[in-house]
Amino acid sequence: MNAVDARGVRVQYERVVALDGVNLELPSGIALGIVGPNGSGKSTLLKTIAGLVQPAAGTVTVFGKRPRDLRPGTIGYVPQIEDVDWQFPANVRDVVAMGRYPRLGPFARFGAKDRAAVNGALDALDLMELANRHISQLSGGQQQRAFVARAIAQEPDLLLLDEPTTGVDAATEESLLRVIRALVKRGMPVLMTTHDLDRAAEWFDRLIVVDRRVLADGDPAAVLEGGAYVHIREHTHVHGHLRADRASS
């Protein structure tokens, strides 16, 4: 059974078609990178797999079930950093601990296993020294690491990350790369949108080019050298990074 199966997926925001006829399979133990121009549907694809957006046509299953039928905590989702309200009253440990709540039943108490998961995630993302600092006091890279740590503390079966390396420093990028590759080595399937085209082969086992539908799918080096990538280059900055997605991305 694949971790993710998408068949003929179409998503519309009123009259705007964000995805049209997307087909995708993702087995476990694979990191899949998603690249595409502005408004190509990259973020919408992740939200659809997470069950946050319902397709107008087609089907999406995660481990053989519709996303909304999965037990809570099965999917870990890290949104783009600009989509987060950083003024809510919480320190870093509180934010990471929120990842445990989907795993707790309605009457369950936060226990030793939960605290161990939170501490493990803080350690993995080098955040233990910042655990008691208010989330709004962190740098952008530190905030990004905190939200990835929250997803890891959740102990999901599938991890979705929307541009986690955008606007972060080199140390944060290396920390995220190390953690993601370790999760994949242990068998976790990962889908991640990215602007960092130069390091795609380091991050991913497969790469897809999306522009409302999947234009190319395969080994990162082969995809980037293929004809579908010519379209992407037209939307690329001189430093090799794509412009930030809009709402329908």
Secondary structure, 3 states (H helix, E strand, C coil): CCCEEEEEEEEEECCEEEEEEEEEEECCCCEEEEECCCCCCHHHHHHHHHCCCCCCEEEEEECCECHHHCCCCCEEEECCHHHCCCCCCCEHHHHHHHHHHHHCCCCCCCCHHHHHHHHHHHHHCCCHHHCCCEHHHCCHHHHHHHHHHHHHHCCCCEEEEECCCCCCCHHHHHHHHHHHHHHHHCCCCEEEECCCCCCHHHHCCEEEEECCCEEEEECHHHHHHCCHHHHHHCCECCCCCECCCCCCC
